[in-house]
Amino acid sequence: MSNNLPTQVVRFEGPVEAYEATRDEIIKLLRQVETGLEAHDKRASLSGGINWGHVGDLNGILHVLNDLKGRLHKTGEYKK
């Protein structure tokens, strides 16, 4: 399974360029997550109906997204 991490190190002039490039990558990934969720919905519907496995898939994704939200908003374990 590919994790889509870059295979080579990219050098930036400074932190601003690195920040902006990384932010752009995050925005692309968020769009891919949305597309993937829509595809998951379709597969679940076509596979004979939604089952607990599909629920488990979404719960795993929800856990990761809540962790990311906590990092960005400094809540939960990331609260200072």
C-alpha positions in Angstrom: 0.0 0.0 0.0 1.4 3.4 -1.0 1.4 6.2 1.5 2.0 8.8 -1.3 5.0 10.4 0.5 7.5 12.1 -1.7 10.3 9.9 -2.9 12.8 12.6 -3.0 13.7 15.5 -0.7 12.6 18.9 -2.1 14.8 21.9 -1.1 13.2 25.3 -0.5 14.7 28.7 -0.2 13.2 29.2 3.2 10.4 28.4 5.6 7.8 30.4 3.8 8.2 28.5 0.5 8.2 25.2 2.4 5.1 26.1 4.4 3.2 27.2 1.3 4.2 24.1 -0.7 3.2 21.8 2.2 -0.1 23.6 2.7 -0.9 23.2 -1.0 -0.2 19.4 -0.6 -2.5 19.3 2.4 -5.3 21.0 0.4 -4.8 18.4 -2.4 -5.0 15.6 0.1 -8.2 16.9 1.7 -9.8 17.0 -1.8 -8.7 13.4 -2.3 -10.1 12.4 1.1 -13.5 13.8 0.1 -13.4 12.0 -3.3 -12.4 8.8 -1.5 -15.3 9.2 0.9 -17.7 9.5 -1.9 -16.3 6.4 -3.6 -16.5 4.5 -0.3 -20.2 5.5 -0.1 -20.9 4.2 -3.6 -19.0 0.9 -3.0 -20.8 0.4 0.3 -24.2 0.9 -1.4 -23.4 -1.4 -4.3 -21.9 -4.2 -2.2 -25.3 -5.3 -0.8 -25.8 -2.5 1.7 -23.8 -0.9 4.4 -22.4 -3.2 7.1 -20.4 -2.9 10.2 -17.2 -3.1 8.2 -18.1 0.1 6.4 -18.8 1.7 9.8 -15.4 0.6 11.0 -13.8 2.2 8.0 -15.4 5.5 8.7 -14.6 5.4 12.4 -10.9 4.9 11.6 -11.0 7.9 9.3 -13.0 10.0 11.9 -10.3 9.2 14.5 -7.5 10.5 12.3 -9.4 13.6 11.3 -10.3 14.4 14.9 -6.6 14.1 15.8 -5.7 16.5 12.9 -8.4 18.9 14.0 -7.0 18.9 17.6 -3.6 19.7 16.3 -4.8 22.6 14.2 -7.1 24.1 16.9 -5.0 23.2 19.9 -7.7 21.1 21.6 -7.7 17.8 23.3 -4.2 16.3 23.9 -2.7 19.3 22.0 -4.3 21.9 24.3 -1.6 24.0 26.0 
